[in-house]
Amino acid sequence: PSTALPSFDVFIAAWSATGAFQWVKQGTGSKDCIAVDIVSGANDQLYVTGQFSDTITFDAVHPNIALNTIFLVKLDALGNEQWFRKCGGGSFNQVSDLRWSSANDLLMTGDVSGTMYWSDGSTSTPVPNSQPHSYFIIRANTGGDLLDDITMGSASAVHVTSITEQADSVVVFGEFECGFTGLQAAFGATGLFIATGTPDLFVAKHAASNLAFAGAQQRSA
């Protein structure tokens, strides 16, 4: 890392269609900074998400007092930073997947414990969550504004791995342990979504219009 400290930095590199190197951008920090996903949007704009603690620097310095916070940074086609957002404040915040949506905006999913906050560095917006183990879905526009958010929680461990779209729905995929109490409550049945022994898989569907929960299925071995 450029800090010369024993930690990981983020890098984003670009090559042309013929394989010629174009540019590289580094995200540096004194503690581990982790890149998780990258998507390309309109006009070759890039959106990168990952995790950082303390402070991370791309073109600008982004201070942070929390540990293991999610970041989302927008770069132009030449790798210049356009804006930076962070999402943290819960006792656990971890991003898993980022998608450029059919509505020409961003969908992001991951895991959270407690309430986290979407922040542009000056204004913070809560992503409410009262459960100890939850997945979240966030929709943000190309200007970095939070459009919609939702969480689905449980008393036991939950981990979401990916997000996609199907017709008029946003769909997430993941795994859970014991009973997924949030899904049980949504269906009004405590006998559903129970994993015995090893974790079971789930697929959950949310309305694309407002991310409201629409349904789920369980897969077990």
C-alpha positions in Angstrom: 0.0 0.0 0.0 1.1 3.6 -0.5 0.8 4.1 3.2 3.7 1.7 3.7 1.6 0.0 6.5 0.8 -3.7 6.6 -2.7 -3.4 5.2 -4.7 -3.9 2.0 -5.6 -1.1 -0.4 -8.2 -0.9 -3.1 -7.3 -0.6 -6.8 -9.4 -0.1 -10.0 -7.7 -0.6 -13.3 -8.9 -0.1 -16.9 -7.8 -1.7 -20.2 -9.0 -1.0 -23.7 -10.9 -3.5 -25.8 -7.6 -4.5 -27.4 -5.9 -5.1 -24.0 -3.9 -1.8 -23.8 -3.5 -0.5 -20.3 -5.3 2.8 -19.7 -5.3 3.8 -16.0 -5.3 2.7 -12.4 -6.9 4.2 -9.4 -5.9 3.4 -5.8 -8.0 3.7 -2.6 -5.6 3.9 0.3 -6.0 3.7 4.0 -4.0 2.9 7.2 -6.3 -0.1 7.8 -7.5 -2.8 5.5 -9.6 -1.4 2.5 -11.4 -4.1 0.6 -12.9 -4.0 -2.9 -16.0 -6.1 -3.3 -17.7 -5.3 -6.6 -17.7 -3.0 -9.7 -20.4 -2.1 -12.2 -20.4 0.0 -15.3 -23.3 2.4 -15.9 -24.3 5.0 -18.5 -21.5 6.8 -20.4 -18.9 4.3 -19.1 -19.3 5.7 -15.5 -18.0 3.2 -12.9 -19.3 2.4 -9.5 -17.2 0.5 -7.0 -18.2 -0.8 -3.6 -16.2 -2.3 -0.7 -15.3 -1.9 2.9 -13.0 0.4 4.8 -12.1 1.5 8.4 -10.7 4.8 9.7 -10.0 6.8 6.5 -9.8 6.0 2.7 -8.4 8.2 0.0 -9.2 8.1 -3.7 -8.9 11.6 -5.3 -10.2 13.0 -2.0 -9.7 12.1 1.6 -12.8 10.5 3.2 -12.5 10.4 7.0 -14.4 7.9 9.0 -14.4 7.0 12.8 -16.2 3.7 12.4 -14.7 0.3 11.7 -15.7 -1.9 8.7 -17.9 0.7 6.9 -19.3 0.2 3.4 -18.2 2.6 0.7 -19.6 3.4 -2.8 -17.5 5.5 -5.1 -18.3 6.8 -8.6 -15.5 7.2 -11.2 -15.8 8.7 -14.7 -14.5 6.9 -17.7 -10.9 8.1 -17.0 -11.0 7.0 -13.4 -11.6 10.4 -11.8 -13.6 10.4 -8.6 -17.1 11.9 -9.0 -18.6 11.3 -5.6 -18.2 9.1 -2.5 -20.8 7.6 -0.1 -20.4 5.5 3.0 -22.8 3.3 4.8 -22.1 2.2 8.4 -22.9 2.8 12.0 -24.4 -0.6 12.7 -22.5 -3.1 14.9 -21.9 -5.0 11.6 -22.1 -3.7 8.0 -21.0 -5.7 5.0 -21.7 -5.3 1.3 -22.0 -8.4 -0.8 -23.2 -7.4 -4.3 -23.8 -4.3 -6.5 -25.9 -4.2 -9.7 -26.6 -1.6 -12.4 -30.4 -1.9 -12.7 -32.8 -1.8 -15.6 -34.0 1.5 -14.2 -30.5 3.0 -14.8 -29.7 3.2 -11.1 -27.8 1.1 -8.5 -29.0 -1.8 -6.4 -26.8 -2.9 -3.5 -27.2 -5.7 -1.0 -25.4 -7.0 2.1 -25.6 -7.9 5.8 -26.3 -5.5 8.7 -26.8 -5.7 12.5 -28.6 -2.7 13.9 -29.3 0.5 12.1 -26.8 1.8 9.6 -26.6 5.3 8.0 -26.1 6.3 4.4 -23.9 9.4 4.3 -22.4 11.8 1.8 -20.0 13.1 4.5 -22.2 15.9 5.8 -25.8 14.4 5.8 -26.7 11.0 7.1 -29.9 9.0 6.4 -30.8 6.0 8.6 -31.5 2.6 7.1 -33.6 1.4 10.0 -33.1 -2.1 11.3 -33.9 -3.5 14.8 -32.7 -7.1 14.3 -29.3 -8.6 15.2 -29.0 -10.3 11.8 -30.4 -8.9 8.6 -29.9 -8.4 4.9 -30.4 -5.0 3.4 -31.3 -3.7 -0.1 -30.4 -0.2 -1.1 -31.4 1.6 -4.3 -29.4 4.8 -5.1 -29.3 7.0 -8.2 -26.4 8.1 -10.3 -26.0 11.2 -8.2 -25.4 9.2 -5.0 -28.9 9.9 -3.5 -30.5 7.2 -1.5 -33.9 6.4 -3.2 -35.2 3.3 -1.3 -34.0 0.9 1.4 -35.3 -2.1 3.2 -34.0 -4.7 5.7 -35.2 -8.2 6.5 -34.0 -9.5 9.8 -33.8 -12.6 12.0 -32.8 -13.6 15.5 -30.3 -16.1 14.0 -27.6 -15.7 11.4 -28.5 -14.5 7.9 -26.1 -13.9 5.0 -27.0 -12.6 1.5 -24.7 -13.1 -1.4 -26.2 -11.6 -4.5 -28.9 -9.4 -6.0 -30.6 -9.5 -9.4 -33.8 -8.4 -11.2 -36.7 -10.5 -12.6 -39.6 -8.7 -14.4 -40.9 -6.1 -11.9 -39.0 -7.6 -8.9 -35.6 -7.3 -7.2 -34.4 -10.7 -6.0 -31.7 -11.6 -3.4 -30.1 -14.9 -2.7 -28.5 -16.1 0.5 -28.4 -18.5 3.5 -29.7 -18.6 7.0 -29.4 -20.6 10.2 -32.0 -22.0 12.6 -35.2 -20.0 12.0 -35.4 -17.0 9.7 -37.8 -15.1 12.0 -38.4 -12.1 9.7 -39.6 -14.4 6.9 -41.6 -16.4 9.3 -43.4 -13.2 10.5 -43.9 -12.1 6.9 -45.7 -15.3 6.1 -47.4 -15.5 9.5 -46.1 -19.1 10.1 -43.4 -20.1 12.6 -43.1 -23.5 11.0 -41.6 -22.1 7.8 -38.0 -21.1 7.0 -36.3 -23.5 9.6 -32.8 -24.8 8.9 -31.8 -27.9 10.8 -28.1 -28.4 11.2 -26.2 -26.7 8.4 -27.5 -23.4 6.9 -30.3 -23.5 4.3 -30.6 -21.3 1.2 -33.3 -18.7 0.6 -34.4 -16.6 -2.4 -36.4 -13.4 -1.5 -38.4 -11.2 -3.9 -39.0 -7.5 -3.4 -41.1 -5.1 -5.5 -38.9 -3.0 -7.8 -41.0 0.0 -7.3 -40.4 0.4 -3.6 -38.4 -2.7 -2.4 -41.4 -3.9 -0.4 -41.2 -7.6 0.5 -43.1 -9.8 -2.0 -42.2 -13.4 -1.3 -39.5 -16.0 -0.6 -38.6 -19.6 -1.0 -36.3 -21.9 1.0 -34.0 -24.6 -0.4 -32.5 -27.2 1.9 -30.3 -30.2 1.6 
